[in-house]
Amino acid sequence: MYYTMKQKIHPDKVQIEFFERCIDNQRFYYNQGLSIWNCLYTGGDKKINGRRIRDEIRAGIKGNSLSDKDGVIYSDLSFLNSPSNILESACENLDRAWKNFFRKGKTKGYTKNRPKFKCRRNASKSFTIGKKTDSTFIYFDQQFGFTKIPSVLKLKEPLRFEELLEDIKTITISNDSYGWYISITYLLTHNPFNTCDKVIDKVGIDLGIKDFAITSELDTTTGKPFKYNLEGNVKDKIFKLSSKLKRMQRILAKKRLRNSGWKQSVRYELLKNKIAHIYQRIAYIKENFLHDIANDLTECFNHIAIEDLNVSGMMKNHKLSRVIHESLWYKFKEILTYKAERKNVSITLAGQFFPSSKTCSCCGNVKKVLKLSERVYKCEVCGTSIDRDYNAALNLKNLIPT
């Protein structure tokens, strides 16, 4: 099985300069490939793929025929001093972007999903290198190196399951407001995670706004449905960071309004980076919370049922769009799915139109109207009175095949 480990690194100045050059080169290759693809596509050629674009770029480098957006041919291409794997990675990303565009379908005159050129300011700061030969990657004693890097990288901790390591496939170097990170994808000889039967067989999970996750299992101490929420110091930390974020965004907006010409100054950029740092910190705290819940669920249950929510459609409700966006339901489903696959846990997805909240878990009666203000479900047929979210979790649990 494949396993990816991501950890923070502390490169020196020479390595940072090399990483930034690799990021620029990957963006350059992507934009050049997109320009070539657009020319071929508008000319009526439909047999285009990433390998053909890669060969076209290589021919352009050898023939010194690559040009910028204004059509001016580059006189010097010495800045393309990076591993050759980056060209292949950029062409693979471009090929995937076009496949996604055609797979989602395109309406006449609708180009929202069409691949766009990457801007230096807005593009993601990362690059990926895949394995070409056995000497592409070198790992020994918490030190990692790859082609053309000035010196080896010292990792904070060894690769997990190092005794099961068979081969390293790809590495990704990324940068954000917190610093530099490395993601190493490697092949393991067998699955090291717990795949035995769990204590409890089935569980249904209802995702909500008031409580993040409500399970169909009852807490043994209180007798109430078991719920997962941000609590204690973590909740206070997010509240303080959110308050600080509002204050800094207000200051940033005033800086822009007061400057009639609106030329981005050094202080403006510094404040903008601080805001990005806070956003990233809140995201890391929430993601850690989601990982903890997914680990707990996959360790305790054999079969899990959740809703396949249409999050993008639900966000059209302007009164709840912000809360739904911050709830990270889709992110939780992704994390839970891959962790369940590792630990041999089955996931049952309820359809987007499955009435989990409107259906009575006792007799199966479906209500026509159920307001959000009704927190207790009262069945009109059998007279059952039960918590709304717990009722939805029970209905999801009943969807799991026996």
JOJOKA-V335883 format. One record per pair of residues at least 24 apart in sequence whose ideal C-beta (glycine too) atoms are under 10 Angstrom apart, sorted by sequence separation. I is the first residue (numbers start at 1). J is the second residue. D is the distance in Angstrom with one decimal. If there is no record, write none. Layout:
{{I & J & D} {I & J & D}}
This chain:
{{29 & 53 & 9.1} {32 & 56 & 8.7} {33 & 57 & 6.1} {36 & 60 & 8.1} {144 & 168 & 8.7} {149 & 173 & 9.5} {160 & 184 & 9.9} {162 & 186 & 9.3} {164 & 188 & 4.4} {165 & 189 & 8.1} {166 & 190 & 9.6} {248 & 272 & 9.3} {251 & 275 & 9.4} {309 & 333 & 7.9} {360 & 384 & 5.9} {362 & 386 & 8.0} {29 & 54 & 8.6} {32 & 57 & 5.6} {93 & 118 & 9.8} {146 & 171 & 6.3} {159 & 184 & 6.6} {161 & 186 & 8.8} {163 & 188 & 9.6} {164 & 189 & 4.9} {308 & 333 & 7.6} {361 & 386 & 6.9} {58 & 84 & 9.1} {61 & 87 & 8.9} {139 & 165 & 8.1} {160 & 186 & 9.5} {162 & 188 & 9.8} {163 & 189 & 9.0} {164 & 190 & 6.7} {248 & 274 & 6.3} {249 & 275 & 6.3} {306 & 332 & 8.5} {307 & 333 & 8.7} {360 & 386 & 8.3} {144 & 171 & 7.7} {146 & 173 & 9.3} {153 & 180 & 9.3} {155 & 182 & 7.5} {159 & 186 & 6.7} {161 & 188 & 5.7} {164 & 191 & 9.2} {248 & 275 & 5.3} {306 & 333 & 6.4} {29 & 57 & 6.3} {32 & 60 & 7.3} {90 & 118 & 9.7} {160 & 188 & 9.4} {161 & 189 & 9.1} {164 & 192 & 5.9} {28 & 57 & 9.6} {32 & 61 & 9.3} {58 & 87 & 7.3} {139 & 168 & 6.4} {153 & 182 & 6.7} {155 & 184 & 8.7} {161 & 190 & 9.7} {163 & 192 & 9.1} {245 & 274 & 9.5} {249 & 278 & 9.5} {361 & 390 & 8.3} {362 & 391 & 8.9} {36 & 66 & 9.5} {54 & 84 & 9.9} {57 & 87 & 6.4} {137 & 167 & 9.0} {138 & 168 & 9.1} {161 & 191 & 9.8} {244 & 274 & 9.3} {245 & 275 & 6.6} {248 & 278 & 7.2} {306 & 336 & 7.0} {358 & 388 & 9.7} {361 & 391 & 5.0} {35 & 66 & 9.2} {137 & 168 & 4.5} {161 & 192 & 5.0} {244 & 275 & 9.4} {306 & 337 & 9.1} {357 & 388 & 6.0} {360 & 391 & 7.2} {361 & 392 & 8.3} {364 & 395 & 8.9} {29 & 61 & 9.8} {35 & 67 & 8.3} {136 & 168 & 8.2} {137 & 169 & 8.8} {139 & 171 & 9.9} {160 & 192 & 8.5} {161 & 193 & 9.5} {304 & 336 & 7.1} {357 & 389 & 7.9} {359 & 391 & 7.8} {361 & 393 & 8.6} {362 & 394 & 8.8} {35 & 68 & 9.4} {54 & 87 & 6.1} {57 & 90 & 8.6} {134 & 167 & 8.9} {136 & 169 & 9.8} {137 & 170 & 9.0} {245 & 278 & 5.0} {304 & 337 & 9.6} {356 & 389 & 9.6} {358 & 391 & 9.3} {359 & 392 & 8.2} {361 & 394 & 3.8} {32 & 66 & 6.0} {35 & 69 & 7.7} {53 & 87 & 9.6} {54 & 88 & 6.2} {57 & 91 & 7.4} {136 & 170 & 9.7} {137 & 171 & 6.7} {244 & 278 & 6.3} {245 & 279 & 7.1} {357 & 391 & 7.0} {358 & 392 & 8.9} {360 & 394 & 9.5} {361 & 395 & 5.3} {364 & 398 & 9.0} {32 & 67 & 8.8} {56 & 91 & 9.5} {93 & 128 & 8.1} {136 & 171 & 9.1} {356 & 391 & 8.1} {357 & 392 & 4.6} {359 & 394 & 9.3} {360 & 395 & 8.4} {361 & 396 & 9.6} {32 & 68 & 9.4} {54 & 90 & 8.5} {55 & 91 & 9.2} {92 & 128 & 8.5} {131 & 167 & 7.6} {242 & 278 & 8.6} {245 & 281 & 9.6} {304 & 340 & 6.4} {356 & 392 & 4.1} {359 & 395 & 5.1} {361 & 397 & 8.5} {29 & 66 & 9.9} {31 & 68 & 9.2} {51 & 88 & 8.8} {53 & 90 & 9.0} {54 & 91 & 4.3} {90 & 127 & 8.5} {131 & 168 & 6.7} {241 & 278 & 5.5} {245 & 282 & 7.6} {298 & 335 & 9.9} {303 & 340 & 9.4} {355 & 392 & 9.1} {356 & 393 & 8.1} {358 & 395 & 9.2} {361 & 398 & 7.1} {28 & 66 & 8.8} {31 & 69 & 8.1} {50 & 88 & 8.1} {53 & 91 & 5.1} {54 & 92 & 8.8} {89 & 127 & 7.0} {90 & 128 & 8.8} {92 & 130 & 8.1} {131 & 169 & 5.6} {144 & 182 & 7.1} {241 & 279 & 9.0} {290 & 328 & 6.3} {294 & 332 & 7.1} {298 & 336 & 7.3} {302 & 340 & 9.8} {314 & 352 & 9.8} {354 & 392 & 9.7} {356 & 394 & 9.0} {357 & 395 & 8.1} {50 & 89 & 9.9} {52 & 91 & 8.9} {53 & 92 & 9.9} {89 & 128 & 4.4} {130 & 169 & 6.9} {131 & 170 & 6.9} {289 & 328 & 8.8} {290 & 329 & 9.8} {293 & 332 & 7.1} {294 & 333 & 9.6} {297 & 336 & 6.7} {301 & 340 & 9.1} {313 & 352 & 8.2} {356 & 395 & 4.6} {359 & 398 & 9.1} {28 & 68 & 9.8} {50 & 90 & 8.9} {51 & 91 & 7.2} {54 & 94 & 9.3} {88 & 128 & 9.4} {89 & 129 & 6.7} {130 & 170 & 4.8} {131 & 171 & 9.1} {144 & 184 & 7.2} {241 & 281 & 6.2} {242 & 282 & 7.1} {286 & 326 & 8.0} {294 & 334 & 9.5} {295 & 335 & 9.2} {298 & 338 & 9.9} {299 & 339 & 9.3} {308 & 348 & 9.8} {309 & 349 & 9.8} {355 & 395 & 8.2} {356 & 396 & 5.7} {50 & 91 & 4.1} {51 & 92 & 9.3} {53 & 94 & 6.4} {54 & 95 & 9.3} {86 & 127 & 5.8} {88 & 129 & 9.0} {89 & 130 & 6.2} {129 & 170 & 6.7} {130 & 171 & 8.5} {241 & 282 & 5.4} {286 & 327 & 9.2} {287 & 328 & 7.8} {290 & 331 & 6.2} {291 & 332 & 9.5} {294 & 335 & 4.7} {295 & 336 & 9.6} {298 & 339 & 4.9} {302 & 343 & 9.5} {304 & 345 & 6.2} {305 & 346 & 9.2} {306 & 347 & 7.0} {308 & 349 & 4.3} {309 & 350 & 9.2} {354 & 395 & 8.0} {32 & 74 & 9.9} {49 & 91 & 8.7} {50 & 92 & 5.4} {53 & 95 & 7.5} {85 & 127 & 9.2} {86 & 128 & 7.7} {88 & 130 & 6.5} {128 & 170 & 6.0} {129 & 171 & 5.5} {130 & 172 & 9.9} {286 & 328 & 5.9} {290 & 332 & 4.9} {293 & 335 & 8.4} {294 & 336 & 4.6} {297 & 339 & 8.3} {298 & 340 & 5.3} {301 & 343 & 9.9} {302 & 344 & 8.3} {303 & 345 & 7.1} {304 & 346 & 7.3} {305 & 347 & 7.7} {306 & 348 & 7.6} {307 & 349 & 7.4} {308 & 350 & 6.2} {310 & 352 & 4.8} {350 & 392 & 9.5} {354 & 396 & 8.3} {356 & 398 & 9.8} {50 & 93 & 8.4} {52 & 95 & 9.4} {85 & 128 & 8.0} {86 & 129 & 6.5} {128 & 171 & 7.2} {129 & 172 & 7.8} {238 & 281 & 9.3} {289 & 332 & 9.3} {290 & 333 & 9.7} {293 & 336 & 7.9} {294 & 337 & 8.9} {297 & 340 & 8.1} {298 & 341 & 9.4} {302 & 345 & 6.1} {303 & 346 & 4.9} {304 & 347 & 5.5} {305 & 348 & 4.2} {306 & 349 & 6.6} {307 & 350 & 4.8} {308 & 351 & 6.4} {309 & 352 & 6.9} {310 & 353 & 9.1} {356 & 399 & 8.7} {50 & 94 & 6.1} {51 & 95 & 8.1} {83 & 127 & 9.0} {85 & 129 & 4.3} {86 & 130 & 9.4} {88 & 132 & 8.2} {127 & 171 & 9.3} {128 & 172 & 4.6} {129 & 173 & 8.1} {237 & 281 & 8.8} {238 & 282 & 6.0} {241 & 285 & 8.0} {282 & 326 & 9.0} {287 & 331 & 7.2} {290 & 334 & 9.2} {291 & 335 & 6.2} {294 & 338 & 8.7} {295 & 339 & 6.7} {298 & 342 & 7.9} {299 & 343 & 7.4} {301 & 345 & 6.7} {302 & 346 & 7.1} {303 & 347 & 8.2} {304 & 348 & 7.1} {305 & 349 & 7.8} {306 & 350 & 7.2} {307 & 351 & 8.4} {308 & 352 & 5.7} {49 & 94 & 9.6} {50 & 95 & 3.2} {53 & 98 & 9.7} {82 & 127 & 8.0} {84 & 129 & 9.4} {85 & 130 & 5.3} {127 & 172 & 7.1} {128 & 173 & 8.1} {139 & 184 & 8.1} {237 & 282 & 8.8} {283 & 328 & 8.8} {286 & 331 & 8.2} {287 & 332 & 9.6} {290 & 335 & 5.3} {291 & 336 & 9.7} {294 & 339 & 4.8} {298 & 343 & 4.8} {300 & 345 & 9.6} {301 & 346 & 9.5} {303 & 348 & 6.8} {304 & 349 & 9.9} {305 & 350 & 6.5} {307 & 352 & 7.8} {308 & 353 & 9.9} {350 & 395 & 8.3} {354 & 399 & 7.7} {28 & 74 & 9.7} {48 & 94 & 9.9} {49 & 95 & 5.8} {50 & 96 & 8.0} {83 & 129 & 5.6} {85 & 131 & 8.0} {126 & 172 & 5.8} {127 & 173 & 5.9} {128 & 174 & 9.2} {286 & 332 & 9.6} {290 & 336 & 8.3} {294 & 340 & 8.0} {297 & 343 & 9.9} {298 & 344 & 9.3} {299 & 345 & 9.1} {308 & 354 & 8.5} {350 & 396 & 5.7} {48 & 95 & 8.7} {50 & 97 & 9.9} {82 & 129 & 9.2} {83 & 130 & 9.7} {85 & 132 & 5.9} {126 & 173 & 6.4} {127 & 174 & 8.2} {137 & 184 & 8.3} {139 & 186 & 8.7} {238 & 285 & 6.0} {298 & 345 & 5.1} {307 & 354 & 7.0} {349 & 396 & 9.7} {50 & 98 & 8.6} {69 & 117 & 7.7} {84 & 132 & 7.5} {125 & 173 & 9.1} {126 & 174 & 3.7} {127 & 175 & 9.8} {237 & 285 & 6.6} {238 & 286 & 7.5} {283 & 331 & 9.5} {287 & 335 & 8.1} {291 & 339 & 8.1} {295 & 343 & 9.3} {297 & 345 & 8.1} {348 & 396 & 7.8} {351 & 399 & 9.4} {28 & 77 & 9.6} {49 & 98 & 8.7} {50 & 99 & 9.4} {83 & 132 & 8.7} {125 & 174 & 6.5} {126 & 175 & 7.0} {137 & 186 & 9.0} {298 & 347 & 9.6} {307 & 356 & 6.4} {348 & 397 & 9.2} {350 & 399 & 5.7} {48 & 98 & 7.7} {49 & 99 & 9.2} {124 & 174 & 7.4} {125 & 175 & 4.2} {126 & 176 & 9.0} {235 & 285 & 9.7} {307 & 357 & 9.8} {349 & 399 & 9.0} {28 & 79 & 8.1} {29 & 80 & 8.4} {85 & 136 & 7.1} {124 & 175 & 9.0} {125 & 176 & 7.2} {234 & 285 & 6.3} {238 & 289 & 9.3} {305 & 356 & 9.5} {348 & 399 & 5.6} {28 & 80 & 7.3} {124 & 176 & 9.0} {234 & 286 & 9.1} {320 & 372 & 8.8} {348 & 400 & 5.1} {29 & 82 & 9.3} {83 & 136 & 8.2} {319 & 372 & 9.9} {347 & 400 & 9.7} {348 & 401 & 7.6} {25 & 79 & 7.4} {28 & 82 & 9.7} {33 & 87 & 8.8} {37 & 91 & 9.7} {126 & 180 & 9.9} {131 & 185 & 9.7} {234 & 288 & 8.5} {235 & 289 & 9.8} {346 & 400 & 7.8} {24 & 79 & 7.4} {25 & 80 & 5.7} {32 & 87 & 9.5} {125 & 180 & 9.3} {126 & 181 & 8.6} {128 & 183 & 8.6} {130 & 185 & 9.3} {230 & 285 & 8.5} {234 & 289 & 6.8} {346 & 401 & 8.9} {24 & 80 & 9.4} {25 & 81 & 8.0} {26 & 82 & 7.8} {30 & 86 & 9.9} {34 & 90 & 9.6} {230 & 286 & 8.0} {25 & 82 & 4.4} {29 & 86 & 6.7} {30 & 87 & 9.7} {33 & 90 & 6.4} {37 & 94 & 6.8} {41 & 98 & 8.6} {126 & 183 & 8.8} {128 & 185 & 9.5} {21 & 79 & 7.1} {24 & 82 & 8.6} {25 & 83 & 9.0} {28 & 86 & 9.5} {29 & 87 & 5.1} {32 & 90 & 8.5} {33 & 91 & 5.6} {36 & 94 & 9.5} {37 & 95 & 9.0} {231 & 289 & 9.7} {234 & 292 & 9.9} {21 & 80 & 9.0} {22 & 81 & 9.3} {23 & 82 & 9.2} {26 & 85 & 9.9} {27 & 86 & 10.0} {28 & 87 & 9.6} {29 & 88 & 9.1} {30 & 89 & 9.2} {31 & 90 & 8.9} {32 & 91 & 9.8} {230 & 289 & 6.0} {21 & 81 & 6.7} {22 & 82 & 4.6} {26 & 86 & 4.9} {29 & 89 & 8.3} {30 & 90 & 4.5} {33 & 93 & 9.0} {34 & 94 & 6.1} {37 & 97 & 9.6} {229 & 289 & 9.2} {21 & 82 & 6.0} {22 & 83 & 7.3} {25 & 86 & 5.6} {26 & 87 & 8.2} {29 & 90 & 3.7} {30 & 91 & 8.1} {33 & 94 & 4.8} {37 & 98 & 6.9} {85 & 146 & 8.5} {86 & 147 & 9.8} {228 & 289 & 8.4} {25 & 87 & 8.1} {28 & 90 & 8.2} {29 & 91 & 7.1} {32 & 94 & 9.6} {33 & 95 & 8.8} {85 & 147 & 7.1} {86 & 148 & 9.8} {228 & 290 & 9.6} {18 & 81 & 8.9} {19 & 82 & 9.7} {22 & 85 & 9.8} {23 & 86 & 9.1} {26 & 89 & 6.5} {27 & 90 & 7.9} {30 & 93 & 6.4} {31 & 94 & 9.4} {34 & 97 & 8.4} {83 & 146 & 7.0} {84 & 147 & 8.0} {85 & 148 & 9.7} {18 & 82 & 7.9} {22 & 86 & 5.9} {26 & 90 & 4.9} {29 & 93 & 9.3} {30 & 94 & 5.8} {34 & 98 & 9.0} {83 & 147 & 4.4} {84 & 148 & 9.1} {228 & 292 & 8.6} {229 & 293 & 9.9} {18 & 83 & 10.0} {21 & 86 & 9.9} {25 & 90 & 8.2} {29 & 94 & 8.5} {82 & 147 & 9.1} {83 & 148 & 5.1} {228 & 293 & 5.0} {82 & 148 & 6.7} {83 & 149 & 8.4} {22 & 89 & 10.0} {26 & 93 & 8.3} {30 & 97 & 8.8} {81 & 148 & 7.7} {228 & 296 & 8.0} {228 & 297 & 8.8} {226 & 296 & 10.0} {38 & 114 & 9.4} {38 & 115 & 8.8} {212 & 289 & 8.3} {213 & 290 & 9.7} {37 & 115 & 7.8} {212 & 290 & 9.0} {38 & 117 & 9.5} {34 & 114 & 9.9} {213 & 293 & 6.3} {34 & 115 & 5.7} {89 & 170 & 8.4} {212 & 293 & 7.7} {33 & 115 & 9.5} {34 & 116 & 7.9} {35 & 117 & 7.8} {215 & 297 & 8.0} {34 & 117 & 6.0} {89 & 172 & 9.0} {217 & 300 & 8.6} {34 & 118 & 8.4} {213 & 297 & 8.4} {217 & 301 & 8.5} {242 & 326 & 9.3} {30 & 115 & 8.8} {31 & 116 & 9.7} {32 & 117 & 9.9} {85 & 170 & 8.9} {215 & 300 & 9.5} {307 & 392 & 8.2} {31 & 117 & 5.1} {85 & 171 & 9.6} {215 & 301 & 8.9} {30 & 117 & 8.1} {31 & 118 & 6.0} {306 & 393 & 9.6} {30 & 118 & 5.7} {31 & 119 & 9.4} {205 & 293 & 9.1} {238 & 326 & 9.5} {305 & 393 & 8.6} {307 & 395 & 10.0} {215 & 304 & 9.4} {216 & 305 & 8.4} {307 & 396 & 6.8} {27 & 117 & 9.1} {28 & 118 & 9.1} {305 & 395 & 8.9} {306 & 396 & 6.8} {27 & 118 & 4.9} {305 & 396 & 4.2} {26 & 118 & 9.0} {27 & 119 & 8.6} {28 & 120 & 9.9} {31 & 123 & 9.5} {205 & 297 & 7.2} {304 & 396 & 9.1} {305 & 397 & 5.8} {307 & 399 & 9.8} {27 & 120 & 6.9} {30 & 123 & 8.5} {213 & 306 & 8.8} {304 & 397 & 9.2} {305 & 398 & 8.3} {306 & 399 & 9.9} {203 & 297 & 7.2} {303 & 397 & 8.7} {305 & 399 & 5.2} {177 & 272 & 9.9} {305 & 400 & 5.1} {24 & 120 & 7.5} {27 & 123 & 5.4} {177 & 273 & 6.2} {205 & 301 & 9.3} {303 & 399 & 9.9} {304 & 400 & 8.1} {305 & 401 & 10.0} {23 & 120 & 9.2} {26 & 123 & 9.2} {27 & 124 & 9.2} {177 & 274 & 8.3} {203 & 300 & 7.7} {204 & 301 & 9.9} {303 & 400 & 4.7} {26 & 124 & 9.9} {27 & 125 & 9.4} {29 & 127 & 9.9} {177 & 275 & 8.9} {178 & 276 & 9.6} {203 & 301 & 4.5} {302 & 400 & 9.4} {303 & 401 & 8.4} {24 & 123 & 9.6} {177 & 276 & 4.5} {178 & 277 & 7.0} {198 & 297 & 9.6} {202 & 301 & 6.8} {203 & 302 & 8.9} {204 & 303 & 9.5} {205 & 304 & 6.4} {206 & 305 & 9.5} {207 & 306 & 7.0} {301 & 400 & 9.9} {303 & 402 & 9.6} {23 & 123 & 8.2} {26 & 126 & 8.2} {27 & 127 & 8.7} {176 & 276 & 7.8} {177 & 277 & 4.0} {198 & 298 & 8.2} {199 & 299 & 8.9} {200 & 300 & 5.8} {201 & 301 & 7.2} {202 & 302 & 7.1} {203 & 303 & 7.3} {204 & 304 & 7.9} {205 & 305 & 6.9} {206 & 306 & 8.2} {207 & 307 & 6.5} {23 & 124 & 8.7} {24 & 125 & 9.8} {26 & 127 & 4.4} {176 & 277 & 8.7} {177 & 278 & 8.5} {198 & 299 & 6.9} {199 & 300 & 5.9} {200 & 301 & 5.3} {201 & 302 & 5.1} {202 & 303 & 4.6} {203 & 304 & 5.7} {204 & 305 & 4.6} {205 & 306 & 4.9} {206 & 307 & 7.1} {23 & 125 & 5.5} {25 & 127 & 7.6} {26 & 128 & 7.7} {177 & 279 & 7.8} {178 & 280 & 5.7} {198 & 300 & 5.5} {199 & 301 & 8.1} {200 & 302 & 7.5} {201 & 303 & 6.2} {202 & 304 & 7.9} {203 & 305 & 7.3} {204 & 306 & 7.8} {205 & 307 & 8.2} {207 & 309 & 6.8} {23 & 126 & 6.7} {24 & 127 & 9.1} {26 & 129 & 9.6} {176 & 279 & 9.8} {177 & 280 & 4.9} {178 & 281 & 7.7} {198 & 301 & 5.4} {199 & 302 & 9.1} {200 & 303 & 9.3} {202 & 305 & 7.4} {203 & 306 & 9.6} {204 & 307 & 9.4} {22 & 126 & 9.4} {23 & 127 & 5.2} {176 & 280 & 5.7} {177 & 281 & 8.4} {194 & 298 & 8.8} {198 & 302 & 5.0} {207 & 311 & 10.0} {228 & 332 & 9.8} {20 & 125 & 8.2} {22 & 127 & 4.6} {193 & 298 & 8.9} {194 & 299 & 7.1} {197 & 302 & 6.0} {198 & 303 & 9.2} {19 & 125 & 8.8} {21 & 127 & 9.5} {22 & 128 & 9.6} {178 & 284 & 7.8} {193 & 299 & 9.8} {196 & 302 & 9.7} {19 & 126 & 9.3} {20 & 127 & 9.7} {22 & 129 & 8.2} {176 & 283 & 9.6} {19 & 127 & 7.5} {176 & 284 & 9.9} {209 & 320 & 7.0} {210 & 323 & 9.8} {209 & 323 & 5.4} {209 & 324 & 7.3} {212 & 327 & 6.8} {212 & 328 & 8.9} {213 & 329 & 9.5} {209 & 326 & 9.6} {212 & 329 & 8.8} {209 & 327 & 6.6} {208 & 327 & 8.5} {213 & 332 & 7.8} {207 & 327 & 7.4} {209 & 329 & 9.8} {212 & 332 & 8.2} {207 & 328 & 9.8} {208 & 329 & 9.5} {207 & 329 & 5.2} {213 & 336 & 9.8} {207 & 332 & 7.2} {22 & 148 & 8.7} {207 & 333 & 8.6} {21 & 148 & 10.0} {22 & 149 & 9.2} {205 & 332 & 9.3} {205 & 333 & 10.0} {18 & 148 & 7.6} {19 & 149 & 8.8} {18 & 149 & 6.4} {205 & 336 & 8.4} {18 & 150 & 5.7} {17 & 150 & 8.5} {18 & 151 & 9.5} {15 & 149 & 6.8} {9 & 144 & 8.7} {14 & 149 & 9.5} {15 & 150 & 5.8} {14 & 150 & 4.7} {15 & 151 & 6.8} {13 & 150 & 9.9} {14 & 151 & 7.3} {15 & 152 & 9.5} {11 & 149 & 9.3} {12 & 150 & 8.2} {15 & 153 & 7.2} {11 & 150 & 9.2} {12 & 151 & 7.5} {11 & 151 & 9.1} {12 & 153 & 9.7} {11 & 153 & 6.6} {12 & 154 & 10.0} {10 & 153 & 8.9} {11 & 154 & 9.3} {9 & 153 & 5.6} {10 & 154 & 7.7} {202 & 346 & 9.5} {204 & 348 & 8.8} {206 & 350 & 9.8} {9 & 154 & 7.7} {198 & 343 & 8.6} {216 & 361 & 8.8} {9 & 155 & 7.0} {10 & 156 & 8.4} {193 & 339 & 8.6} {198 & 344 & 9.6} {202 & 348 & 9.1} {204 & 350 & 8.8} {8 & 155 & 9.5} {9 & 156 & 7.6} {195 & 342 & 8.3} {196 & 343 & 9.1} {197 & 344 & 9.0} {198 & 345 & 7.6} {7 & 155 & 6.4} {8 & 156 & 6.7} {193 & 341 & 9.8} {194 & 342 & 9.1} {195 & 343 & 6.0} {196 & 344 & 8.2} {7 & 156 & 5.7} {193 & 342 & 4.7} {194 & 343 & 5.8} {195 & 344 & 4.0} {208 & 357 & 9.5} {5 & 155 & 9.2} {7 & 157 & 6.4} {23 & 173 & 8.0} {191 & 341 & 9.9} {192 & 342 & 9.1} {193 & 343 & 5.1} {194 & 344 & 8.4} {195 & 345 & 8.8} {206 & 356 & 6.6} {22 & 173 & 7.2} {23 & 174 & 9.0} {191 & 342 & 6.8} {193 & 344 & 8.2} {194 & 345 & 9.9} {206 & 357 & 7.8} {5 & 157 & 8.8} {7 & 159 & 9.3} {23 & 175 & 7.6} {191 & 343 & 8.6} {204 & 356 & 8.4} {5 & 158 & 9.5} {7 & 160 & 9.9} {191 & 344 & 8.1} {5 & 159 & 5.8} {19 & 173 & 5.4} {5 & 160 & 5.6} {18 & 173 & 9.5} {19 & 174 & 9.3} {20 & 175 & 8.2} {3 & 159 & 8.7} {5 & 161 & 9.0} {19 & 175 & 7.2} {3 & 160 & 7.1} {204 & 361 & 9.4} {3 & 161 & 6.7} {15 & 173 & 9.4} {16 & 175 & 8.7} {1 & 161 & 9.9} {3 & 164 & 8.7} {19 & 180 & 6.9} {225 & 386 & 9.7} {3 & 165 & 9.0} {11 & 173 & 8.7} {225 & 387 & 6.5} {227 & 389 & 8.2} {1 & 164 & 9.3} {19 & 182 & 10.0} {209 & 372 & 9.0} {224 & 387 & 8.3} {227 & 390 & 9.3} {9 & 173 & 8.1} {11 & 175 & 9.8} {16 & 180 & 7.3} {225 & 389 & 7.1} {226 & 390 & 9.7} {1 & 166 & 10.0} {4 & 169 & 9.4} {15 & 180 & 8.6} {210 & 375 & 8.2} {225 & 390 & 4.2} {4 & 170 & 8.7} {6 & 172 & 8.4} {224 & 390 & 8.3} {225 & 391 & 9.7} {227 & 393 & 9.9} {2 & 169 & 7.0} {4 & 171 & 9.8} {226 & 393 & 9.5} {2 & 170 & 9.5} {4 & 172 & 8.8} {6 & 174 & 8.5} {11 & 179 & 9.2} {225 & 393 & 6.8} {10 & 179 & 7.4} {11 & 180 & 5.7} {225 & 394 & 9.2} {8 & 178 & 7.4} {9 & 179 & 7.8} {10 & 180 & 7.3} {8 & 179 & 5.9} {9 & 180 & 5.2} {11 & 182 & 9.3} {8 & 180 & 7.0} {9 & 181 & 6.6} {218 & 390 & 8.6} {8 & 181 & 5.6} {9 & 182 & 5.1} {214 & 387 & 8.1} {217 & 390 & 9.9} {7 & 181 & 6.9} {8 & 182 & 8.1} {214 & 388 & 9.3} {215 & 389 & 9.7} {216 & 390 & 7.2} {6 & 181 & 5.8} {7 & 182 & 6.4} {214 & 389 & 4.1} {215 & 390 & 8.6} {216 & 391 & 9.5} {6 & 182 & 7.1} {7 & 183 & 8.4} {213 & 389 & 9.3} {214 & 390 & 6.1} {216 & 392 & 9.0} {217 & 393 & 8.5} {5 & 182 & 8.7} {6 & 183 & 4.3} {7 & 184 & 8.5} {214 & 391 & 9.7} {216 & 393 & 4.0} {5 & 183 & 7.2} {6 & 184 & 7.8} {210 & 388 & 9.8} {211 & 389 & 6.5} {214 & 392 & 7.5} {215 & 393 & 5.8} {216 & 394 & 5.0} {4 & 183 & 5.7} {5 & 184 & 5.4} {6 & 185 & 9.8} {210 & 389 & 7.9} {214 & 393 & 5.3} {215 & 394 & 9.9} {216 & 395 & 8.7} {4 & 184 & 6.9} {5 & 185 & 8.2} {208 & 388 & 8.8} {213 & 393 & 8.9} {216 & 396 & 7.1} {217 & 397 & 8.9} {3 & 184 & 9.0} {4 & 185 & 4.5} {5 & 186 & 7.8} {208 & 389 & 5.4} {215 & 396 & 9.7} {216 & 397 & 4.3} {3 & 185 & 7.3} {4 & 186 & 7.9} {206 & 388 & 8.9} {207 & 389 & 9.1} {215 & 397 & 8.8} {216 & 398 & 8.9} {2 & 185 & 6.0} {3 & 186 & 6.2} {206 & 389 & 5.0} {2 & 186 & 7.4} {3 & 187 & 7.9} {206 & 390 & 7.8} {208 & 392 & 8.4} {2 & 187 & 5.9} {3 & 188 & 5.5} {206 & 391 & 8.5} {207 & 392 & 9.2} {208 & 393 & 9.8} {1 & 187 & 7.5} {2 & 188 & 7.5} {204 & 390 & 9.5} {206 & 392 & 4.0} {207 & 393 & 9.7} {1 & 188 & 5.4} {205 & 392 & 9.4} {206 & 393 & 4.3} {1 & 189 & 8.8} {3 & 191 & 9.4} {204 & 392 & 7.8} {205 & 393 & 6.3} {206 & 394 & 8.9} {1 & 190 & 7.4} {3 & 192 & 8.3} {204 & 393 & 4.3} {206 & 395 & 8.5} {1 & 191 & 5.3} {3 & 193 & 9.6} {203 & 393 & 8.0} {204 & 394 & 6.1} {206 & 396 & 6.3} {1 & 192 & 8.5} {204 & 395 & 6.9} {205 & 396 & 6.7} {206 & 397 & 9.8} {1 & 193 & 8.9} {204 & 396 & 3.3} {205 & 397 & 8.8} {203 & 396 & 8.7} {204 & 397 & 3.3} {202 & 396 & 9.7} {203 & 397 & 6.2} {204 & 398 & 7.5} {202 & 397 & 5.5} {204 & 399 & 7.5} {201 & 397 & 10.0} {202 & 398 & 8.9} {204 & 400 & 7.6} {202 & 399 & 9.6} {203 & 400 & 8.5} {202 & 400 & 4.9} {201 & 400 & 8.6} {202 & 401 & 9.8} {202 & 402 & 8.9} {201 & 402 & 9.6} {3 & 342 & 8.8} {1 & 341 & 9.4} {1 & 342 & 7.6}}
